[in-house]
């Protein structure tokens, strides 16, 4: 097509020649981009055909030109579909894309070691007839300290040890507030276990992390003794670490138990003869425990003359470390699946 055809002569455009030329070009187009350029050239706003249509004066020429336009539109649409299809065919064969191949496998997760321990603990205590509690992590000073008979000067009340959200609101430093909540909600006898996260302002080291879990147990009934506590802890330790475990008590102090003890479980790595895991003592510390202090009973309106009870608090992370032989606590807070898949 010549470029210097004057608009004035456009009305007299040779429609047949134009159509031939355009159809030949469309047939020769080999990519969608080329086709788009040709469409602009032959059917665009400034194309010869559109200008001629705009300048049409008689009906017959108008009908002829419109028929050409329609046939060209058709030709473009068909060619476009052809090109799309061959483009797809080419992509499918040249990229070697096999639509029958199975999809990529999604990574499969598994229970976190802490969760595995949690489930064992829950199952064990459910088997003993305990109720499972879940309490708030944001706790009042009243429940985290006061009602548990912490003396006003106790170091845990300091903002250097504890995360304060307000003057009288903290991130709980232990699961022991569950003892208070439970005794306020139920009349004894009660048997409950509460598992969850607790927070302390500790720097991160191989053995410490500012967030960790505890499982808290509380049993209040008539005539409960330290022997019941020992038997109960022995039972759960055997569920966690195997039937040949032994448990021993060392005296300790907690504001809300009297007497207070720290339970140890015999080391499973060396069987109690001494190794690096147990620092050559044959024993591993489990947490804290004791008989419920009468002041705690008074704070929740339980008669200490009629009822007695024991409480204990242990760390699932520590248990997971022992059970899975993990020497540090930090991997337990990793989100790297390669780390977590090992357990
Ligand atoms: N709450 C204590 C701690 O975190 C553990 C404990 C629980 C002690 C129950 C006695 C009774 O250290």
Boltz pocket constraint, residues with backbone or C-beta under 6 A from the ligand:
constraints:
  - pocket:
      binder: B
      contacts: [[A, 173], [A, 174], [A, 175], [A, 176], [A, 216], [A, 217], [A, 254], [A, 257], [A, 261], [A, 287], [A, 288], [A, 289], [A, 290], [A, 311], [A, 312], [A, 313], [A, 314]]
      max_distance: 6.0
